[in-house]
Amino acid sequence: MASVRFERRIGAPADRVWALVGDPARIVEWFPGVLEARVEGDRRTLRLATGVEMVERILANDSRTRHFAYRLETDLVRVHLGTIDVFELGPNDTLCVYATTAEPDTMALVIGGATDEALETIARVCVGAGE
């Protein structure tokens, strides 16, 4: 099992960053290749640019601690856990941490590459929203 972790400091309030990443349907605004997200209870179904649908199980979505966790439910992975944590460092200074653990190991690297790009987009959207 392999894990990757990326983090990004964002020049925006933590509440603004959390409003984006903590809303499961808003993933289309920041995760590369996701065109549509349907949320029903603790299930999120994503339609990717490739046409593939991916089902995720939302394990945690805690606005108090700004923690989001989910698991892919697909035959592509034997094990998967994705987490996003948002930490307030100051009034306009936020640390966003995105971690992925997966088996097979190569899937952690594939998903991890997309999470790094996602953090860049989250920063761009959140900083731009304050202008």
Buried (B, 14 or more C-beta within 10 A) or exposed (E): EBEBEBBBEBEBBBEBBBBBBBBBEBBEBBBBBBEEBEBEEEBBBBBBEEEEEBEBBBBEBEEEEBBBBBBBBEEEBEBBBBBBBBBBEEEBBBBBBBBBBBEBEEBBEBBBBBBBBBBBBBBEBBBEEEE
